[in-house]
Amino acid sequence: MDTWRPVLVLFGVLVGGLVAVHGLAARLAGRTAPPAAAFSGGLPPPEHAFCRFHVRWYPVTMVFLAFDMEMLFMYPWATVVPDVGATAVVEMFVFLGVLFAGVVYAWREGALRWT
């Protein structure tokens, strides 16, 4: 049981902190707002939550996901590159080349042009 004592203490501190934060929030909140007014500083939303987005947002999202995937793979790569060596560097440059080709394609197709 002595080996689990720090974990149980940490769990107790976590639960106590959560209860304290929720209690403080309930104390300071005053009145309750309707659920729809939680966004935009308490104002009613201008449109329904299931409204459609303009089609120009989708290419921007795809370019964002390309860069997001780059960062997702670069962090673990940075930890193993000293052990693997030059082959890891070559593989990362190939990966970045594929991503760069995708960005050039998106740029050529006008995904980065807003108007």
DSSP file (Angstrom, degrees, kcal/mol; ACC not computed):
  #  RESIDUE AA STRUCTURE BP1 BP2  ACC     N-H-->O    O-->H-N    N-H-->O    O-->H-N    TCO  KAPPA ALPHA  PHI   PSI    X-CA   Y-CA   Z-CA
    1    1 A M    >>        0   0    0      0, 0.0     4,-0.7     0, 0.0     3,-0.6   0.000 360.0 360.0 360.0 -25.1    0.0    0.0    0.0
    2    2 A D  T 34  +     0   0    0      1,-0.2     3,-0.4     2,-0.2     0, 0.0   0.803 360.0  57.1 -67.6 -26.8    3.0    2.3    0.6
    3    3 A T  T 34 S+     0   0    0      1,-0.2     4,-0.3     2,-0.1    -1,-0.2   0.787 108.4  46.5 -74.2 -25.0    3.8    2.3   -3.1
    4    4 A W  T <> S+     0   0    0     -3,-0.6     4,-2.5     1,-0.2     5,-0.2   0.530  86.9  92.0 -91.4  -7.3    0.3    3.6   -4.0
    5    5 A R  H  X S+     0   0    0     -4,-0.7     4,-2.6    -3,-0.4     5,-0.2   0.906  85.3  48.5 -58.5 -46.1    0.3    6.3   -1.4
    6    6 A P  H  > S+     0   0    0      0, 0.0     4,-2.5     0, 0.0    -1,-0.2   0.887 112.3  50.0 -62.4 -35.8    1.7    9.1   -3.7
    7    7 A V  H  > S+     0   0    0     -4,-0.3     4,-2.5     2,-0.2    -2,-0.2   0.923 112.3  46.7 -66.7 -42.7   -0.8    8.2   -6.4
    8    8 A L  H  X S+     0   0    0     -4,-2.5     4,-2.4     2,-0.2    -1,-0.2   0.886 112.4  50.1 -66.8 -38.5   -3.7    8.3   -3.9
    9    9 A V  H  X S+     0   0    0     -4,-2.6     4,-2.5    -5,-0.2    -2,-0.2   0.925 111.9  48.1 -64.4 -43.7   -2.5   11.6   -2.5
   10   10 A L  H  X S+     0   0    0     -4,-2.5     4,-2.4     1,-0.2    -2,-0.2   0.909 111.8  49.6 -62.9 -41.7   -2.2   13.1   -6.0
   11   11 A F  H  X S+     0   0    0     -4,-2.5     4,-2.6     2,-0.2    -1,-0.2   0.895 110.9  50.1 -63.6 -40.0   -5.7   11.8   -6.9
   12   12 A G  H  X S+     0   0    0     -4,-2.4     4,-2.7     2,-0.2    -2,-0.2   0.906 110.8  48.6 -64.5 -41.7   -7.0   13.4   -3.7
   13   13 A V  H  X S+     0   0    0     -4,-2.5     4,-2.5     2,-0.2    -2,-0.2   0.896 112.2  50.4 -64.1 -39.4   -5.4   16.7   -4.4
   14   14 A L  H  X S+     0   0    0     -4,-2.4     4,-2.4     2,-0.2    -2,-0.2   0.944 112.8  44.2 -63.7 -48.6   -6.8   16.5   -7.9
   15   15 A V  H  X S+     0   0    0     -4,-2.6     4,-2.4     1,-0.2    -2,-0.2   0.910 114.4  50.4 -64.4 -41.7  -10.4   15.8   -6.8
   16   16 A G  H  X S+     0   0    0     -4,-2.7     4,-2.3    -5,-0.2    -1,-0.2   0.903 110.8  49.4 -62.7 -40.7  -10.1   18.5   -4.0
   17   17 A G  H  X S+     0   0    0     -4,-2.5     4,-2.6     2,-0.2    -2,-0.2   0.902 110.7  49.8 -65.1 -40.8   -8.9   21.0   -6.6
   18   18 A L  H  X S+     0   0    0     -4,-2.4     4,-2.6     2,-0.2     5,-0.2   0.920 111.7  47.9 -63.7 -43.0  -11.7   20.2   -9.0
   19   19 A V  H  X S+     0   0    0     -4,-2.4     4,-2.4     1,-0.2    -2,-0.2   0.904 112.8  49.8 -63.6 -40.4  -14.3   20.5   -6.2
   20   20 A A  H  X S+     0   0    0     -4,-2.3     4,-2.6     2,-0.2    -2,-0.2   0.912 111.9  46.9 -65.0 -42.8  -12.8   23.8   -5.1
   21   21 A V  H  X S+     0   0    0     -4,-2.6     4,-2.5     2,-0.2    -2,-0.2   0.921 114.3  46.7 -67.2 -42.9  -12.8   25.3   -8.7
   22   22 A H  H  X S+     0   0    0     -4,-2.6     4,-2.4     2,-0.2    -2,-0.2   0.899 113.5  49.2 -66.1 -38.4  -16.3   24.2   -9.4
   23   23 A G  H  X S+     0   0    0     -4,-2.4     4,-2.1    -5,-0.2    -2,-0.2   0.915 112.1  48.0 -65.3 -42.3  -17.5   25.6   -6.0
   24   24 A L  H  X S+     0   0    0     -4,-2.6     4,-2.4     2,-0.2    -2,-0.2   0.899 112.2  49.7 -64.3 -40.8  -15.7   28.9   -6.6
   25   25 A A  H  X S+     0   0    0     -4,-2.5     4,-1.6     1,-0.2    -2,-0.2   0.912 111.8  47.9 -65.0 -41.9  -17.2   29.1  -10.1
   26   26 A A  H  X S+     0   0    0     -4,-2.4     4,-0.7     1,-0.2    -1,-0.2   0.870 113.4  48.9 -66.2 -35.0  -20.7   28.4   -8.8
   27   27 A R  H  < S+     0   0    0     -4,-2.1     3,-0.3     1,-0.2    -2,-0.2   0.894 117.4  39.2 -70.8 -40.1  -20.2   31.0   -6.0
   28   28 A L  H  < S+     0   0    0     -4,-2.4    -2,-0.2     1,-0.2    -1,-0.2   0.655  99.8  75.8 -85.1 -15.9  -19.0   33.7   -8.4
   29   29 A A  H  < S-     0   0    0     -4,-1.6     2,-1.0     1,-0.2    -1,-0.2   0.846  70.0-173.2 -69.0 -33.1  -21.4   32.9  -11.3
   30   30 A G     <  +     0   0    0     -4,-0.7    -1,-0.2    -3,-0.3     2,-0.2  -0.656  59.5  21.0  79.1-105.2  -24.4   34.6   -9.6
   31   31 A R  S    S-     0   0    0     -2,-1.0     2,-0.4     1,-0.0     0, 0.0  -0.593  84.6-112.4 -96.4 160.0  -27.3   33.7  -11.9
   32   32 A T        -     0   0    0     -2,-0.2    -1,-0.0     0, 0.0    -2,-0.0  -0.761  26.3-147.5 -93.3 137.0  -27.4   30.9  -14.4
   33   33 A A        -     0   0    0     -2,-0.4     5,-0.1     1,-0.1     9,-0.0  -0.675  29.6 -95.3 -96.6 154.0  -27.5   31.8  -18.1
   34   34 A P    >   -     0   0    0      0, 0.0     3,-1.4     0, 0.0     4,-0.1  -0.358  38.8-112.4 -63.5 152.4  -29.3   29.7  -20.7
   35   35 A P  G >  S+     0   0    0      0, 0.0     3,-1.2     0, 0.0     4,-0.2   0.811 114.6  58.5 -59.5 -30.9  -27.0   27.2  -22.5
   36   36 A A  G >  S+     0   0    0      1,-0.3     3,-0.6     2,-0.1     6,-0.1   0.736  99.2  59.4 -71.4 -21.0  -27.2   29.0  -25.8
   37   37 A A  G <  S+     0   0    0     -3,-1.4     5,-0.3     1,-0.2    -1,-0.3   0.285  75.7  95.1 -91.6  11.8  -25.8   32.2  -24.3
   38   38 A A  G <  S+     0   0    0     -3,-1.2     3,-0.3     3,-0.1     2,-0.2   0.751  79.3  61.9 -74.0 -21.9  -22.6   30.7  -23.2
   39   39 A F  S X  S+     0   0    0     -3,-0.6     3,-0.9     4,-0.2     4,-0.3  -0.607  95.1  29.8-101.4 163.5  -20.8   31.8  -26.3
   40   40 A S  G >  S-     0   0    0      1,-0.2     3,-1.1    -2,-0.2    -1,-0.2   0.817 130.5 -61.2  59.8  36.0  -20.1   35.3  -27.6
   41   41 A G  G 3  S-     0   0    0     -3,-0.3    -1,-0.2     1,-0.2    -2,-0.1   0.767 102.4 -49.8  69.5  26.1  -20.0   36.9  -24.2
   42   42 A G  G <  S+     0   0    0     -3,-0.9    -1,-0.2     1,-0.3    -2,-0.2   0.402 103.7 130.5  93.8  -2.6  -23.6   35.9  -23.2
   43   43 A L    <   -     0   0    0     -3,-1.1    -1,-0.3    -4,-0.3    -4,-0.2  -0.501  68.4 -97.6 -79.6 153.5  -25.2   37.2  -26.4
   44   44 A P        -     0   0    0      0, 0.0    -7,-0.1     0, 0.0    -1,-0.1  -0.445  48.8 -99.4 -66.9 145.3  -27.6   35.0  -28.3
   45   45 A P        -     0   0    0      0, 0.0     4,-0.0     0, 0.0    -8,-0.0  -0.373  21.5-137.4 -67.5 143.6  -26.0   33.3  -31.2
   46   46 A P  S    S+     0   0    0      0, 0.0     2,-0.3     0, 0.0     0, 0.0   0.770  83.0  16.6 -73.8 -24.6  -26.5   34.9  -34.7
   47   47 A E  S    S-     0   0    0      4,-0.0     2,-0.0     1,-0.0     4,-0.0  -0.907  93.5 -81.2-141.5 169.3  -27.1   31.6  -36.4
   48   48 A H    >   -     0   0    0     -2,-0.3     3,-1.5     1,-0.1    -1,-0.0  -0.337  38.3-118.8 -70.7 153.5  -27.9   28.0  -35.6
   49   49 A A  T 3  S+     0   0    0      1,-0.3    -1,-0.1    -4,-0.0    -2,-0.0   0.748 112.2  55.4 -66.3 -23.8  -25.1   25.7  -34.5
   50   50 A F  T 3  S+     0   0    0      2,-0.0    -1,-0.3     0, 0.0    -2,-0.1   0.082  78.7 134.6 -97.8  23.8  -25.7   23.4  -37.5
   51   51 A C    <   -     0   0    0     -3,-1.5     2,-0.2     1,-0.1    -4,-0.0  -0.317  59.6-105.5 -69.7 158.4  -25.3   26.2  -40.1
   52   52 A R        -     0   0    0      1,-0.0     2,-0.3    -2,-0.0    -1,-0.1  -0.573  26.8-133.2 -86.8 148.0  -23.2   25.5  -43.2
   53   53 A F        -     0   0    0     -2,-0.2     2,-0.1     1,-0.1     5,-0.0  -0.662  31.3 -95.4 -95.4 155.1  -19.8   27.0  -43.7
   54   54 A H    >   -     0   0    0     -2,-0.3     3,-1.7     1,-0.1     4,-0.3  -0.378  33.6-118.8 -66.9 149.0  -18.6   28.6  -46.9
   55   55 A V  T >  S+     0   0    0      1,-0.3     3,-1.0     2,-0.2    -1,-0.1   0.709 106.4  73.2 -65.9 -20.6  -16.7   26.2  -49.2
   56   56 A R  T 3> S+     0   0    0      1,-0.2     4,-0.8     2,-0.2    -1,-0.3   0.667  86.7  65.6 -70.7 -13.3  -13.6   28.4  -49.0
   57   57 A W  H <> S+     0   0    0     -3,-1.7     4,-2.1     1,-0.2    -1,-0.2   0.778  88.6  67.2 -76.5 -25.4  -12.9   27.2  -45.5
   58   58 A Y  H <> S+     0   0    0     -3,-1.0     4,-2.2    -4,-0.3    -1,-0.2   0.912  99.6  46.1 -67.5 -44.0  -12.3   23.6  -46.5
   59   59 A P  H  > S+     0   0    0      0, 0.0     4,-2.3     0, 0.0    -1,-0.2   0.893 112.2  52.8 -63.8 -35.9   -9.0   24.1  -48.4
   60   60 A V  H  X S+     0   0    0     -4,-0.8     4,-2.2     1,-0.2    -2,-0.2   0.900 109.1  50.1 -63.1 -39.0   -7.8   26.3  -45.6
   61   61 A T  H  X S+     0   0    0     -4,-2.1     4,-2.5     2,-0.2    -1,-0.2   0.897 108.9  51.5 -64.8 -40.7   -8.6   23.4  -43.2
   62   62 A M  H  X S+     0   0    0     -4,-2.2     4,-1.8     2,-0.2    -2,-0.2   0.899 110.3  48.0 -65.2 -39.7   -6.7   20.9  -45.4
   63   63 A V  H  X S+     0   0    0     -4,-2.3     4,-1.9     2,-0.2    -1,-0.2   0.904 111.5  51.3 -66.6 -40.2   -3.6   23.1  -45.5
   64   64 A F  H  X S+     0   0    0     -4,-2.2     4,-2.3     1,-0.2    -2,-0.2   0.921 108.8  50.8 -61.1 -43.2   -3.9   23.5  -41.7
   65   65 A L  H  X S+     0   0    0     -4,-2.5     4,-2.7     1,-0.2    -1,-0.2   0.849 105.9  56.3 -64.7 -33.2   -4.1   19.7  -41.3
   66   66 A A  H  X S+     0   0    0     -4,-1.8     4,-1.6     2,-0.2    -1,-0.2   0.938 112.1  41.4 -62.9 -45.2   -1.0   19.2  -43.5
   67   67 A F  H  X S+     0   0    0     -4,-1.9     4,-1.9     2,-0.2    -2,-0.2   0.838 112.9  55.1 -71.3 -31.2    1.0   21.5  -41.2
   68   68 A D  H  X S+     0   0    0     -4,-2.3     4,-2.1     2,-0.2    -2,-0.2   0.910 107.4  49.1 -66.8 -42.2   -0.6   19.8  -38.1
   69   69 A M  H  X S+     0   0    0     -4,-2.7     4,-1.9     1,-0.2    -1,-0.2   0.860 106.7  57.9 -64.2 -34.2    0.5   16.4  -39.3
   70   70 A E  H  X S+     0   0    0     -4,-1.6     4,-1.6     1,-0.2    -2,-0.2   0.944 109.7  42.6 -60.4 -47.4    4.0   17.8  -39.9
   71   71 A M  H  X S+     0   0    0     -4,-1.9     4,-1.5     1,-0.2    -1,-0.2   0.854 109.2  59.1 -68.5 -33.6    4.2   18.8  -36.3
   72   72 A L  H  < S+     0   0    0     -4,-2.1    -1,-0.2     1,-0.2    -2,-0.2   0.872 114.4  36.1 -62.8 -36.7    2.7   15.5  -35.1
   73   73 A F  H  X S+     0   0    0     -4,-1.9     4,-1.2    -3,-0.1    -1,-0.2   0.677 110.0  62.5 -90.5 -18.4    5.4   13.5  -36.8
   74   74 A M  H  X S+     0   0    0     -4,-1.6     4,-2.2    -5,-0.2    -2,-0.2   0.838  95.4  58.9 -79.0 -30.9    8.3   15.9  -36.1
   75   75 A Y  H  X S+     0   0    0     -4,-1.5     4,-0.9     2,-0.2    -1,-0.2   0.959 111.2  38.9 -65.3 -50.4    8.2   15.8  -32.3
   76   76 A P  H >> S+     0   0    0      0, 0.0     4,-1.2     0, 0.0     3,-0.5   0.882 114.2  56.9 -65.6 -33.1    8.7   12.0  -32.0
   77   77 A W  H 3X S+     0   0    0     -4,-1.2     4,-1.6     1,-0.2     3,-0.4   0.900 101.4  56.5 -61.4 -39.9   11.3   12.2  -34.9
   78   78 A A  H 3< S+     0   0    0     -4,-2.2    -1,-0.2     1,-0.2    -3,-0.1   0.783 105.7  51.7 -65.1 -25.6   13.3   14.7  -32.9
   79   79 A T  H << S+     0   0    0     -4,-0.9    -1,-0.2    -3,-0.5    -2,-0.2   0.790 117.1  36.4 -81.3 -26.7   13.6   12.3  -30.0
   80   80 A V  H >X S+     0   0    0     -4,-1.2     4,-2.4    -3,-0.4     3,-0.6   0.555  90.5  89.7-102.9  -8.1   14.9    9.4  -32.1
   81   81 A V  H 3X S+     0   0    0     -4,-1.6     4,-2.1     1,-0.2     7,-0.2   0.843  84.9  54.9 -63.2 -33.5   17.1   11.2  -34.7
   82   82 A P  H 34 S+     0   0    0      0, 0.0    -1,-0.2     0, 0.0    -2,-0.1   0.865 114.0  42.3 -65.9 -31.1   20.2   11.0  -32.5
   83   83 A D  H <4 S+     0   0    0     -3,-0.6    -2,-0.2    -4,-0.2    -3,-0.1   0.883 120.7  39.1 -79.8 -39.2   19.8    7.2  -32.3
   84   84 A V  H  < S-     0   0    0     -4,-2.4     3,-0.4     1,-0.2     2,-0.3   0.908  92.3-168.1 -82.1 -43.1   18.9    6.5  -35.9
   85   85 A G    >X  -     0   0    0     -4,-2.1     4,-1.1    -5,-0.3     3,-0.7  -0.701  52.2  -4.4  98.6-144.0   21.2    8.9  -37.6
   86   86 A A  H 3> S+     0   0    0     -2,-0.3     4,-2.3     1,-0.2    -1,-0.2   0.775 123.6  63.2 -67.9 -29.1   21.3   10.1  -41.2
   87   87 A T  H 3> S+     0   0    0     -3,-0.4     4,-2.4     1,-0.2    -1,-0.2   0.878 101.8  52.0 -65.4 -34.6   18.5    7.8  -42.4
   88   88 A A  H <> S+     0   0    0     -3,-0.7     4,-2.1     2,-0.2    -1,-0.2   0.877 109.2  50.3 -66.8 -36.5   16.0    9.6  -40.1
   89   89 A V  H  X S+     0   0    0     -4,-1.1     4,-2.1     2,-0.2    -2,-0.2   0.919 111.3  48.0 -66.9 -42.5   17.1   12.9  -41.5
   90   90 A V  H  X S+     0   0    0     -4,-2.3     4,-2.0     1,-0.2    -2,-0.2   0.921 111.4  50.5 -63.9 -43.6   16.6   11.7  -45.1
   91   91 A E  H  X S+     0   0    0     -4,-2.4     4,-2.3     1,-0.2    -1,-0.2   0.884 109.8  50.5 -62.5 -38.1   13.2   10.3  -44.2
   92   92 A M  H  X S+     0   0    0     -4,-2.1     4,-2.9     2,-0.2    -1,-0.2   0.891 109.1  51.0 -68.5 -37.3   12.1   13.5  -42.6
   93   93 A F  H  X S+     0   0    0     -4,-2.1     4,-1.9     2,-0.2    -1,-0.2   0.862 110.0  50.1 -68.4 -33.1   13.2   15.5  -45.7
   94   94 A V  H  X S+     0   0    0     -4,-2.0     4,-2.1     2,-0.2    -2,-0.2   0.931 112.0  48.2 -65.4 -44.8   11.2   13.1  -47.9
   95   95 A F  H  X S+     0   0    0     -4,-2.3     4,-2.1     1,-0.2    -2,-0.2   0.924 112.5  47.8 -60.8 -45.6    8.2   13.6  -45.6
   96   96 A L  H  X S+     0   0    0     -4,-2.9     4,-2.6     1,-0.2    -1,-0.2   0.842 108.5  56.0 -65.7 -32.3    8.6   17.4  -45.7
   97   97 A G  H  X S+     0   0    0     -4,-1.9     4,-2.3     2,-0.2    -1,-0.2   0.903 106.9  48.9 -64.7 -40.7    8.9   17.2  -49.5
   98   98 A V  H  X S+     0   0    0     -4,-2.1     4,-1.8     2,-0.2    -2,-0.2   0.921 113.4  46.8 -64.6 -42.9    5.6   15.4  -49.8
   99   99 A L  H  X S+     0   0    0     -4,-2.1     4,-2.2     1,-0.2    -2,-0.2   0.900 111.3  51.5 -64.8 -39.6    4.0   18.1  -47.5
  100  100 A F  H  X S+     0   0    0     -4,-2.6     4,-2.6     1,-0.2    -2,-0.2   0.887 107.2  53.2 -65.1 -37.7    5.6   20.9  -49.5
  101  101 A A  H  X S+     0   0    0     -4,-2.3     4,-2.3     1,-0.2    -1,-0.2   0.888 108.6  50.8 -63.0 -37.7    4.3   19.4  -52.7
  102  102 A G  H  X S+     0   0    0     -4,-1.8     4,-2.4     2,-0.2    -2,-0.2   0.891 110.9  47.5 -65.7 -39.5    0.8   19.4  -51.2
  103  103 A V  H  X S+     0   0    0     -4,-2.2     4,-2.6     2,-0.2    -2,-0.2   0.899 111.5  50.4 -69.1 -39.8    1.1   23.0  -50.2
  104  104 A V  H  X S+     0   0    0     -4,-2.6     4,-2.7     2,-0.2    -2,-0.2   0.907 111.2  49.5 -63.3 -40.8    2.4   24.0  -53.7
  105  105 A Y  H  X S+     0   0    0     -4,-2.3     4,-2.3     2,-0.2    -2,-0.2   0.926 111.9  47.8 -62.5 -44.8   -0.6   22.1  -55.2
  106  106 A A  H  X>S+     0   0    0     -4,-2.4     5,-2.9     1,-0.2     4,-0.6   0.891 112.6  49.6 -63.4 -38.7   -3.0   23.9  -52.9
  107  107 A W  H ><5S+     0   0    0     -4,-2.6     3,-0.9     3,-0.2    -2,-0.2   0.918 111.3  48.8 -65.1 -43.4   -1.3   27.2  -53.7
  108  108 A R  H 3<5S+     0   0    0     -4,-2.7    -2,-0.2     1,-0.2    -1,-0.2   0.863 110.4  51.2 -65.0 -35.9   -1.6   26.5  -57.5
  109  109 A E  H 3<5S-     0   0    0     -4,-2.3    -1,-0.2    -5,-0.2    -2,-0.2   0.562 120.0-109.8 -79.3  -7.7   -5.2   25.6  -57.1
  110  110 A G  T X<5S+     0   0    0     -3,-0.9     3,-0.9    -4,-0.6    -3,-0.2   0.656  75.0 135.6  92.1  16.9   -6.0   28.8  -55.3
  111  111 A A  T 3 <S+     0   0    0     -5,-2.9    -4,-0.2     1,-0.2   -48,-0.1   0.780  76.3  48.9 -69.0 -24.7   -6.7   27.4  -51.8
  112  112 A L  T 3  S+     0   0    0     -6,-0.5     2,-0.6    -5,-0.1    -1,-0.2   0.480  90.4  94.0 -93.1  -2.9   -4.6   30.1  -50.2
  113  113 A R    <   -     0   0    0     -3,-0.9     0, 0.0     1,-0.1     0, 0.0  -0.809  58.7-164.9 -90.2 122.1   -6.3   32.9  -52.2
  114  114 A W              0   0    0     -2,-0.6    -1,-0.1     1,-0.2   -58,-0.1   0.840 360.0 360.0 -81.6 -34.0   -9.1   34.3  -50.1
  115  115 A T              0   0    0    -59,-0.0    -1,-0.2     0, 0.0    -2,-0.0   0.470 360.0 360.0 -96.7 360.0  -11.1   36.2  -52.6
